[in-house]
Amino acid sequence: MHLSNNSTFLLVSHFHFTFIEKIERRLVITFENFLSVDQTNSALPYIKTNPFLLLVLWSIKSFFVYWTWDEKSAYADFYDIAIKPFNVPSANGELFRAQAITPSFGVKQWSTRLHVTISVIWALCLFINLMPIIRKKYMWLHRLSGKIFNISYLLFFPFTMYLLWHIELGPIVQIIEIPLAPITAYFIIKGYLEIQRKEVANHRSSMIMASAGLIFFLVIRLMLVFVQAVSIQFHFLGGPFLEWHKMNPKDYINLTFGVSSILGLYLCYGVAIYYAYILPAANSAASARVIATKAAV
């Protein structure tokens, strides 16, 4: 199957690039709503715009998949989502099955089930803990979920490093993802020490950065869809970049997951750095200018 002209390719490519722009814009909007001071008594707006809602739902699905499904059902679900829609050769899908799905129901079953269980706990804690209405009306719940998240993450830190060290999705993924675990742990410890010193603004910034280390793993799944969709267009044009039927299955996994990780890193930490440091610094500078202006009058 080939496209008849470049206009169709450009139209489809524009759609895909618009898709990634919408994801980034959505992340910005949800963080703006999510981290702002609420003047209402309803939690519903924050549940709808909570950037961790999708993380919670995805974590819950993964929990049921690896605790109640069998390998055949799990691969069929993956095939329908990530293989069939993009005409990926079956050899590439089978390699991913052999490296990731089959071990999760075999030799790595215990670690996979522990991983999805603790992921649900972390996702729920982050879902609760950054909501302004919780901090405003239910500070005890904010503190409790924060303690559960901090303690459980640090307790399972060696296990997290074990999972990342033994991941079989290529060297690009490992180079990007392995450092994220200690970086997240650093911001968790930093945030804890800051709140003990009553440095609320700094604590907020640190926990935004820590949360980016977890939502990253959801965003790279979304980026995987985007990368494969764009890759099809290059294949239709007959170019050498990401031609499924000429690519070695190991190169396919390394490149698609690697590029997805790079894009996910940019999206998650770009938005997190902006709201943790750049925007607060800009607001402080603006406030200082206002004070200086009033003093000069």
C-alpha positions in Angstrom: 0.0 0.0 0.0 1.4 3.4 -1.0 0.1 6.9 -0.9 -0.7 8.4 -4.4 0.7 11.9 -3.7 2.6 13.9 -1.1 -0.5 16.0 -0.2 -2.1 13.1 1.5 1.1 12.4 3.4 1.4 16.0 4.5 -2.2 16.1 5.6 -1.8 12.9 7.7 1.6 14.1 9.1 0.0 17.4 10.1 -2.6 15.5 12.0 0.0 13.5 13.9 2.1 16.6 14.8 -1.1 18.4 15.8 -1.8 15.4 18.1 1.5 15.8 20.0 0.9 19.5 20.3 -2.5 18.9 21.8 -1.0 16.5 24.3 1.6 19.1 25.4 -1.1 21.8 25.5 -3.4 19.6 27.5 -0.6 18.9 30.0 0.0 22.7 30.4 -3.7 23.4 30.8 -4.3 20.6 33.3 -1.3 21.7 35.4 -2.6 25.3 35.3 -6.0 24.2 36.6 -4.7 21.5 38.8 -2.1 23.6 40.7 -4.0 26.8 41.0 -5.8 28.0 44.1 -9.4 26.8 44.1 -12.2 29.1 45.3 -15.0 26.5 45.0 -16.0 23.6 47.2 -16.2 21.0 44.5 -13.5 18.5 43.7 -15.1 17.5 40.3 -13.3 20.1 38.2 -9.9 18.8 39.5 -10.9 15.2 38.9 -11.7 16.0 35.3 -8.5 17.9 34.7 -6.2 15.9 36.9 -3.2 14.9 34.8 -2.9 11.8 36.9 -6.4 10.5 36.2 -5.2 8.6 33.1 -2.2 7.3 35.1 -4.6 5.9 37.7 -6.8 4.2 35.1 -3.9 2.8 33.2 -2.3 1.5 36.5 -5.6 -0.2 37.5 -5.9 -1.8 34.0 -2.3 -3.1 34.3 -3.1 -4.5 37.7 -6.0 -6.5 36.5 -4.1 -7.6 33.3 -1.2 -9.1 35.2 -3.2 -10.5 38.1 -6.3 -12.0 36.2 -5.4 -12.4 32.5 -3.2 -14.9 30.8 -0.4 -14.3 28.4 -2.5 -14.9 25.3 -5.1 -12.4 26.3 -2.5 -9.8 27.2 -0.7 -10.1 23.9 -4.0 -10.0 22.0 -4.8 -6.7 23.7 -1.3 -5.3 22.9 -1.6 -6.6 19.3 -4.9 -4.8 18.7 -3.5 -1.5 20.1 0.1 -1.3 19.0 0.7 -3.8 16.2 -2.3 -4.3 14.0 -3.3 -0.6 13.4 0.2 0.3 12.2 0.9 -2.8 10.0 3.9 -3.7 12.1 5.5 -7.0 10.9 4.5 -9.9 13.1 8.2 -10.7 13.8 8.6 -7.4 15.6 5.5 -8.0 17.7 6.6 -11.5 18.5 10.0 -10.2 19.7 8.3 -7.7 22.0 6.1 -10.6 23.2 9.1 -12.7 23.9 11.1 -10.0 25.7 8.4 -8.2 27.7 5.0 -10.0 27.8 5.9 -13.7 28.1 8.4 -13.2 31.0 5.8 -11.1 32.8 3.6 -14.2 33.0 6.5 -16.5 33.6 9.9 -16.0 35.2 9.2 -12.3 36.0 5.6 -12.8 37.2 6.3 -12.0 40.8 8.2 -8.8 40.0 5.6 -7.7 37.4 2.7 -8.2 39.8 4.5 -6.4 42.6 5.3 -3.6 40.1 1.7 -3.1 39.0 0.5 -3.2 42.6 2.8 -0.6 43.8 2.1 1.5 40.7 -1.6 1.7 41.6 -0.7 3.0 45.1 1.7 5.6 43.7 -0.7 6.8 41.0 -3.5 7.2 43.6 -1.2 9.1 46.0 -0.2 11.5 43.2 -3.8 11.8 42.1 -4.8 12.9 45.6 -1.8 14.8 46.7 -1.5 17.6 44.2 -5.1 18.6 44.2 -5.5 22.1 45.7 -8.9 21.3 47.2 -7.3 18.5 49.2 -4.6 20.8 50.5 -7.1 23.4 51.3 -9.8 21.4 53.0 -8.3 18.0 53.9 -4.7 18.7 54.7 -4.6 15.5 56.8 -5.3 13.5 53.7 -2.6 15.4 51.8 0.0 14.6 54.5 -1.1 10.9 54.7 -0.9 10.3 51.0 2.4 12.1 50.8 3.9 9.9 53.5 2.6 6.8 51.9 4.0 7.8 48.5 7.4 8.9 49.9 8.0 5.9 52.2 6.8 3.3 49.6 8.9 4.8 46.8 12.1 4.9 48.9 11.3 1.4 50.3 10.9 0.0 46.8 13.7 2.0 45.2 16.0 -1.0 44.9 13.2 -3.0 43.3 12.6 -0.1 40.8 16.3 -0.1 39.9 16.1 -3.8 39.4 13.2 -3.5 37.0 14.8 -0.7 35.0 18.2 -2.5 34.9 16.6 -5.6 33.4 14.3 -3.9 31.0 14.7 -5.4 27.4 13.5 -2.5 25.2 16.9 -1.4 24.0 19.8 0.7 25.2 18.2 4.0 24.4 15.4 3.3 26.8 17.8 2.2 29.6 20.0 5.3 29.1 17.0 7.5 29.6 15.0 5.6 32.2 17.6 4.3 34.6 18.6 7.8 35.8 15.0 8.8 36.4 14.6 6.5 39.5 17.4 8.2 41.5 16.4 11.6 40.2 12.8 11.0 41.5 14.1 9.7 44.8 16.3 12.9 45.1 13.3 15.2 44.6 11.2 13.2 47.1 13.8 13.5 49.8 14.4 17.1 48.9 10.7 17.9 49.1 10.4 16.1 52.5 13.3 18.1 54.0 11.8 21.4 52.6 8.4 20.9 54.1 10.0 20.1 57.4 11.6 23.5 57.2 8.2 25.0 56.2 9.5 25.9 52.8 6.2 25.3 51.1 7.0 26.8 47.7 10.2 24.8 47.4 8.4 21.7 48.6 5.8 22.2 45.9 8.4 22.5 43.2 10.2 19.4 44.3 7.1 17.3 44.3 6.1 18.5 40.9 9.5 17.2 39.6 9.1 13.9 41.5 5.6 13.4 40.0 7.0 13.9 36.5 9.2 10.8 37.0 6.1 8.7 37.3 3.7 10.2 34.7 6.6 9.9 32.3 6.0 6.2 32.0 2.4 6.8 30.9 3.3 9.5 28.4 5.8 7.3 26.6 3.0 4.9 25.9 1.1 7.7 24.2 4.2 8.8 22.3 4.7 5.2 21.1 1.4 5.5 19.2 2.5 8.8 17.8 5.9 7.5 16.7 4.5 4.5 15.0 1.8 6.5 13.2 4.4 9.0 11.9 6.7 6.1 10.9 4.0 4.7 8.6 4.1 7.9 6.6 7.9 7.5 6.0 7.3 4.0 4.9 4.6 5.0 2.5 7.0 7.5 0.9 9.5 4.8 0.4 12.2 6.4 2.5 14.8 4.5 4.5 13.7 5.8 7.9 11.7 3.3 10.0 10.6 1.0 7.1 9.0 -1.8 9.1 9.6 -4.5 6.5 13.3 -3.8 6.3 14.0 -3.2 10.0 15.5 -5.8 12.2 13.0 -6.5 15.1 15.6 -5.5 17.7 16.2 -2.2 16.0 12.4 -1.7 15.7 12.0 -2.1 19.5 15.1 0.0 20.3 14.2 2.9 18.0 10.4 3.1 18.5 10.6 2.8 22.3 13.8 5.0 22.4 12.2 7.8 20.4 9.1 7.6 22.4 11.1 7.9 25.6 12.9 11.0 24.3 9.6 12.7 23.4 8.1 11.7 26.8 11.1 13.1 28.6 10.7 16.4 26.8 7.0 16.6 27.4 7.0 15.6 31.1 10.0 17.3 32.4 9.5 20.4 30.1 6.1 21.0 31.6 7.3 20.1 35.1 10.4 22.4 35.0 8.2 25.3 33.7 5.7 25.0 36.6 8.2 24.1 39.3 10.8 26.8 38.6 10.3 29.0 35.6 6.8 30.3 36.3 7.3 30.8 40.1 10.5 32.8 39.3 8.7 34.9 36.8 5.9 35.5 39.3 8.4 36.5 42.0 10.1 38.9 39.7 6.8 40.5 38.7 5.9 40.9 42.4 9.2 42.4 43.1 8.8 44.9 40.3 5.3 45.9 41.6 6.7 46.4 45.1 9.6 48.5 43.8 7.2 50.6 41.7 4.9 51.3 44.7 7.9 52.1 46.9 9.2 54.6 44.3 5.8 56.5 44.1 
